[in-house]
Amino acid sequence: MQRPLPEYVRISWCQKVVLFCLLVVAHPWAAHADSGSSLVDPFEDSPTMGSSIHQQDLLWQSTVKGYLTDPALRAKTPETKVPVTKAPAARNPLSKSLRTSENTSAGRTTPQPEKSATTPSSPSPFHKWISPRTTSAARKSADQSQAALRPLAQSNPKTTSDETDDSASVAEPDRTEEGPVFVQPRESEPEIARRTVRGSLSSRGSGRRIGEILNPEQPTSVEPQPPIEEELEEAEQNATPLSEYPIPTREPQAQEEVEVQLPPLTRSQIALRSHVRRALKYYYDHPMNTRDRSPWELIHAALSYEIYSRVLQGGPEGKPVSAVGWLCFNQSCRKMKLMYINDEGDLHVRVGPALQGHRGQLLAILAQCKVSSEYPMLVDGHEMKVKDLIKEEMSTCYPRTELTFKLIGLMHYLDSNTKWVNDQGMQWDMRKLVSEELRQPIRGAACGGTHRLSGLTLAYKARQQRGEPVDGEYLQAQRFVAQHQLYAYRMQNPDGSFSTNWFQGRENQDDPDRKLKTTGHILEWLLYSATDRELKSPRTTKAVYFLTNLMYTNRYHDWEAGPLGHALHALMVYDRMMFSKYDEPSNVPVAIRESLTNSSSR
């Protein structure tokens, strides 16, 4: 005999009706029961890119939906939702070429939605940044199709005038007009570090010139190129002397003249000033040369004395030239060149051994040297400026990667509220850069993590110098840096050097090269945020004494270029912050004024 269910398990007929209604509503076909429903656009309400978006959908989102979700544009034009009727086309690998052919073909007509009365008749202000890029073969076929359809357009101008105007307005992006930076997605993989030095040098002449970019239909004659070795030797011999280089200028900074009664220097401080400037003068009189030093070494040589740094042209007996000018004009360093122009006319900096050690390192060095963004650059015959390099570094910002040197450069040259889109359609701003760097570890990073700490320090210091509030990510960076400052001083050795094991723990190796590397990097980072009280503290003075003694006592030692450049820059920063205010006003530091005057008078 079947036993009846307990009272608390029984379901009444009202509860059954309710459960049935819930099942009907939750059924999948009920979601489409509403009349007039259409496919949902997955990117309609997503201004940024998430990890769930397929890689093949990146190009479509960045070129079509990237500017529609911009808040500034959304306030000007009414928001209209266009139903998506071909959702699988975004995942089709051939959709990229199909969209390219549709944009370049003037004879094909596509249905256009009716414009409302409030919609402006002029094209979108972002049209020159959202046009999809085409390869040289696709561009050639598009030009042939336009040439074939040109007679038809002339015979019937009314039917094709609108289409030709639209295609012409987005066919080639305007790279000269200044405005908000919205970078186009690229077809090739953004990482340039996989290029070898030999392959880069052999293909450096394949870039397009400015005339080819502006006039793609004009035929150009291809002249036979001389061998690379002969061309490099000729470039070494015909290099621009120091007197003909444009003088590197600093970024203009508003300075208020305030008369402050400075306390007199003590006898020990006067002795330290003479000691520091003697070491700086010696290394300034013995610069590196371009024949034996690689681009990576010359980058650090340019950092040593900032815009006053110089190198010897062609060898140890060569003439001194501007290190910043040599790098920005892409001159040969040990028969290697640092920059190149790709087939689409974009500036790139090579990454690899003996070249740029990290993405954005060249821009970070120029920022620390305070080189103006209008300083000219000459790469493969293309006349550019430092601001073109800034745009290139903005376009290659990616999450969960090393952004240390990009943060140093972009925070110096850009406004704190700058927003941009990288070459994969991701939206970026300065706070996101700081947030990404805060997530990265210090131990195990480049040079013990001192460069990452320098980027975070310079970020919040820039906010303070501009009179902006240090809040949010900047406040987190300030607290994070302060903790590591206390830890670095706690790990300081009795002789004044800092730990030879970076931030891993206390260590005091008896190795001058190791001590120069660790003490020079850590002292340079500490001086970026040092106050007047910290400059005069015994622990900072002790570190400066040790570094100066180490460098001058071993002045005939063949130091590694990287640690030497950062150590010299640390002494330059200390001399400027501690002693330059007691000197007569001058554009040239006193430590190198005599050497620079003697070399210019020859």
N, C-alpha and C positions, 0 to 999 in steps of 0.2 A: 504494500500500500504506500503510495507517494505521500510524503509528509508535506504539509503546506509551508509556504515561505513565511519567515517571521514578519512581523508588522512593519519593522523599519526598512525591510527590503522591498516591499510591495510598491508598485508604481501605479498611480491612479491614471484614469484616462486623460485628465488635464495635463499631467506631466508628460504623457505620451505625445499629445498634440504639440506641446512646446518643443520636445526633442525632435519631432518630425520637422517642424518649421526651421529649427536650427540646422538640421542636416540639409534641408533644401537650400537654405541661404548659403551654406558653406560649400556647396557643390561647385566644381570648377566651371560648369557651363553657366552658372548664375552670374558670374562676373561679366559676361558678355550679353546678358539679357537686355541691358539698356540699349535703346535704339540710338543710332548715330555714334556708337563707340568706334574708336580707331586704335591702331597700334600705338603703344606708349613709346615715346622717345626716351631712351635711357639717359640721354644727356640733357634733357630739357631744363631740369632744375639742378644741375650739377656743374657749378662754375669751375671746379677743380677736378683733377683726375684721381681716381682711387685705385687700389690694388686689384679690384675685381674687374677692371676694364681690360678687355683683350688687347694684345699688342697691335693686332692689325686694325683696331679701331682708333688708334691714337691719331693717325693722320687726318681721318675724317672729322674727329672732334675738334682738333686744333685749327683746322682750316675753315670749317663751316660753323661750328657752335662756339668757338672760342670768344669771338667778339660779341655775339648775341647775348651772352650772359654777363657782359661787363656792366657793372652798376652805372657807370657814367653814361654809357650809350643807352641803357635801359630807361634812364630818366628823360632822355631827349626824344626818343621814338616810342610809340605805343607798342606794348608787348603783344605779339601775334604768334600763335602756335600753328605751325604748318604740319599737317598730318604726314607721317612717314609711311609711304606705301611700299617701299622696297627695303625692308629691314635687313634681309640677308646680304644685300649688296655691299654693306659696310665691311663684312667679313670675307668678301671675295678678294683674292689677291690681285685680280685684274681690275678691280674698281679704281685703283689709283691711276692706271693708264687711261681708263675710260673717262674719268673726270678731267684728265689733262686734255684729251682729244676734244671733249665738249667745250672746254674753255678756249682752246686755240682755234677751233673750227668756226669760221664766220658764217658758213652757209647753213648750219643746222639750227633749227628753231626749237626752242623749249618753251612750254607753257609757263607764263609768268603770272603770279597772283596780282590781283588788282590792288593798286596803291590807294591808300586812304587819303583824305584831304590834308591830314596833318603830317603825312610822311614826306620828308624832303625829297626833291627831285634829283639832287646831286648824289653821286655815289657815296658809299660809306667811307668815312675818313680812314678806315683801317684796310681799305681794299688792297693797298700795296704791300701789306704784310701777310695777307691770308691767301694769296694766290698760290696754288700748289707748284712746287718746283718740278722742272722737267729735265730729263737728261739731254745730252747733246743730240742723240739720235732722234728722240721725240721732238725736240725743238726744230731739227732740220726737216722732219716730215711735216710738222705744223706749218713751217714757212712755205714748203712746196704746195701744201693744200691751200694756203691763203693766196699764193701766186696764181694757182689755177682758178680760184673763185673770184679773183679780182675783176676780170671782164664781166662776169655776171653781176657783180655789185655795181659796176659802172653803168650797165644797161638798165638796171632796176634799182635806183638808189633808195627808193622809199621803203622797200621791203627789207633791206639789209643795213640801213644806216644805224638803226638802234643797236643791232647786234654787233656790228663792227666797232662801234664806240665802246660798248661794254667790254668786248674782248681786248681792245687796245688799252683800256684803262687798267686791266689786271694782268696783262700778258707779262710785263716785266716790272718787278718792284722797283720803286725809286729809292736808291740807297744813299742819295746825297741830301735829301730833305731831312731836317732835324725835326724831332717830335718824339712822342712816346715810343719806347722801344718794344716792338712786338716782333719776335724773331720767328722766321718760317721754319716749319719742320723739315728735317733733312732726310734724305733717302739713305745715305751711308751711315755706318755705325759711328757715333760721336767720338769714340775713344781713338786718339791718334798715337797712343803710345806703342801700338803694334807695328807702326811703320819703322823699318830699319833705316839706319843712317845712309846706307848705300842706295837703297831704293828711293829715299827722299831726295838725295842729291841728283840721282839720274832723272827724276821726274819733275824737278823744280822748274824747268822751262816750259812745262805743258799748261801753265795757267794762262787764262785769257787776259788780254790787256783791256784798258778802260775803253778804248775805241771799239773793241769787239763787243763789249757789254752794252754800250750805248747804241751801236749800229750793227746789229747782228746780221743784216742782209748784205753788208758791204763785204766783198771778198777780200781776203787777206792773203798775201803771198808768204809762203813758208821758206825761210832762208836756212841753209845748212848751219847747224850749230857747231862751234869749235869744241874740242875735247874739254871735259870738265876740269882736268888738272891744269891745262893751259889757261882756261878762263879764270880759275881761282888765283893762279900766280899773277896774271895780269891785273886782277882786282886788288891784290896785295900791293903791287907796285904803284897803281894809279889811285890808291885810296885817298880819301879827302883828308887834308891836314887839319890840325886843330884850329887854325885861324879861320878856316872856311866853314866849319861846322856851326850850325845855329847854337847859340849859347843856351844850355838848359836853364829854364826859369822855373821858379817855384810857383805854386798856386797862390794867387793873391789872398792875403789874410788881413782882415781889419784889426788893426792894433791901436789901442788907445794909449796915448802918451800920458803916463802918470808918473810924477816925480816921487820916487821912493828913496828914503835915506838908507843906503845899504850899510850894514855893519862892516867894519874893516876886517880883512882876512887875517887870520892868525899866522904865525910863523910856520906851523906845520901845513896849513892849507896853501901857503905860498910855495913851499917846497914841493908839495904834491902837484900843484899846477905846473911847475917847471918840469917835473918828472913826466907827467902825462904828455905835455906838449913836445918834449924831446922824443918820446917814442912815436908820437904821431908824425912828427917831421921826418924821422928816419924812414919809416915805411912809405911815406908819401914820396920821398926821393928815390925809392927803389920799387917802382911799379912792375906789374906783370907785362908780358908782351903777347901780341896776338898770334904769333907764329907757334908758340909752344903751349899756349893755354887754350882750353876748350871753352865753348859758350857758357857752360855751367860755372867755370871758374871766373870768367869775366863778369858774370852776373853778380857774384859776391864781391868782386873787385869794385864794381860800381856802387855797391852798398857801403863800402868802407868810408868814403868821404862824401857820400851823397852826390850832389850835382857837380862837385869839384873833383871827383875821382877821374883818374886818367890811366891810360895804358900805353905801352910802346908799340908803335905801328911796325909790323913786319919782322920784329926780332928784338933782341936785347939792345941793339945799337940804333933802333928806330926812333922816330920823332914821337914825342908824347901827344896823344890825342884824347879827346873826351871819351870816357868809358860809356857814358849814357848815349852819346851820339853814335858811337861805334855799334852799340847794340840796336838802337832804334833805326839805324840805316842799314841793318842786316848785313854788316860786313863779315868777312870770313874770319873764323877763329879756329885755328888748327885745321884749316881746310874744311870747316863745317859752318853751315849757316843755320841760324836759330828759327827763322820764320819762313813761311811760304804762302802763296796764294793758290787756292784750289781752283777747280774748273768753273766754279760758280762765282768766282771773284771775291771769295771771303778770305779774311786773314786768319791764319792758324799759326800756333807756336808748337814746335816739335817737342815731344816728351820722350825721354829715354836717357840712357847713360851718356854722360858728357854733354847733354843738352839741357832741357828744363826738367829738373828732378820731380816736380809736382805741377799739377794743373794750376795755372794762375800765378806761378812763381815770378815770372817776369813782371807782371802787373803789380804784384806785391812789392817788388824791389823798387819799381818806379814810384809807387805810392810812399814808401818809406823814405825815398830820396826827395819826395815832394816835387816831382817833375810835373809841369803843367800839362793838363789834358789837351792843350792845343799844340803841344810839341810835335813837330813833323816826324813822320816815319816813311821810309822808302823801302819797299819790299818787291823784288822782281819787277822793277819799273813802275810800280803802282804808288802813287803819292797818297799817303794816309796820315792819320794823326793818332795820338795815344787814345783818343776817345773811340776810335774804331776797334782797338784792342779791348777796351772796356765792354763794348757791345758783344764782342766774341766771347768773353768770359761770362757775361750774363746769360748767353744762350746755352751754355754747357753746364749749368748748375743742376745737379741731380741729387735726390735724397739718398741718405745712407752712403755717401761718398766723402772723401776728404775735401772739405770746403775751406780749409784754413787760410790758404793764400788768396782765394777769391774774396773771403771776408775782409782781409787786410786791404786789398786793393779797392773793392767796391765801396766799402765803408768810407774810404778816404775821398773818392771821387764823386759818389752819388749822395743825394739827399736821403735822410733817414726814412722818409715816407715813399721812396721810389718803389714801384711795382712793375713787374715785367713778366713775360712768358718765355720759357726756354724753348729749345728746338723740338721738344716732344709735347708741347702744349700745356705744360704744367705752369701754374701761376706761382710766382716767387715775390718775396719782399725781404727787406733787411732783417726784420724780426724772425722770419723763417730761417734765414741763414744763421743767426745767432742760436736759435733753438736747435738746429741740426748739429751745430758744433758742441753745444752743451751735452748732447746725447752721446758724443764720441768720447772714448777713453783718453786719458792723459798718458798713462803708462803704455809704452809701445808705440806711441805716435812719433812723428818726425822729430829728430833731435831731442828725444826724451819728453816730448810734449810741450817744449818751450814755444814753438811756433803757434800751436793751438792756443796756449795761454796768451801769447802776444796778440793774436787776432781778437780774442775776447776782451783783452785790456784796451786795445785801441778802439774797439767798438763803443764801449761805454764812456771812454775818455772823449771820443768825438762828440757824443751827446752832451757831455758837460761843457765842452768848449763852444758848442753852438747854442748853449742856453736852453737845451731841451731837457725834459724830465727824464731821469733815469728810473724807469719803471718796467714792470713786466719782465721780458727776457733780459733786458739790459741790467736790471737790478739783480737778477739771478746770476748773470755773468760777473757782476762786481763782487758779490759775496763769494762766488766760486773762486775767483782770482785771489781774493783776500786770504782765503784759507790756504791756498798754495804758497802765497808769499810768506806767511808765518811758518809754514812747514819747511820752505827752502832755507830760511834763516836759521831754523832750528837744526838743520842738517849741515850748517856751515862748519868747515874744518878750522882748527886752531890757527893755521897759517893764513886764513882769509879766503881760501878757495872754497868753492861749493862742492857738494858731494859729486864724486866721479861716477856715481851710479844713478845720476839724475834724481828722480823722485821715488826710486825703489827703496832707498834707505841710506844710512850713513856709510860713506866709503871715501878713502883717501889714498888712491893709487899714486905711486911714485913714477908717474909717466907725464912728461911735460905736454905731449900732444893731447892726451886725454884731459888734462887739467885745463888746457887752453880751450878745448871744445866745450866742456861743461860749464866752466866759470864764465867764459865769454857769452854763451847763449843765455845763461840764467841771469847774469848781470844786465845784459841788454834788455831782457824782458822786465826785470824789476825797475829799471830806470824809466820805462814807458809810463809808469803810474806813480813814480816817486814824488813825494811832497818835499818841501824845503827842509822839513825836519828829518825826513828819511835820507836826504842827500848828505846831511851833516852828521848823521849817526855814525858811531864808531864801526858798526858792522859793515856799512856800505863803504866807508873810507878804507877799511881793511881789505875789502875785496878789490877795490880799485888799485891799492898799493900792490897787492899780490899780482894782479893781472899785468900791471905796467912793468914790474920787475921781471916777471916771466918773459914778456915779449922783448924787452930791451936787452936783457942778459943773453937771451938766445936769439938775437937779431940776425945771426948768420945761419940759423937753422932753416931748413926747407919745410916751412909749415904747409899744411893742407889749406887750400884756398878757401874752403867754406868756413871752417872755424876761425881762420885769420880775419876774414871779412867781417864776421859778426863781432869778434873781439875789438877790432878797430872801430867799428860803428858804436860799440858800447862806450869806448873812450871818447869818441866824438860827441855822443849825446851827453855824457857826464861833463865834458868841458863846456859845452854850450849851456847846460842848465846850471852849472855851479860857478863857472869863472867868466863866461863871456859878458855877463852884465857889468863886470868891473872894467872891461876894455872900452876903447873908443868905438863909437858906432861905425861899423863897416860891414860890407856884404861878404867878405872873405874871412874865415876863421883865422885867428892869430896864429894858430899852430902851423898853418901851411901858407901863411901870407907871404913870407919871405921866399919860399920855394916857388910859389906860383908867380911871383913878380920876376924872379930871376929867369924862369923858363920862358915867360912871355916877352922878355926884353932881348932874347937871343935872335 
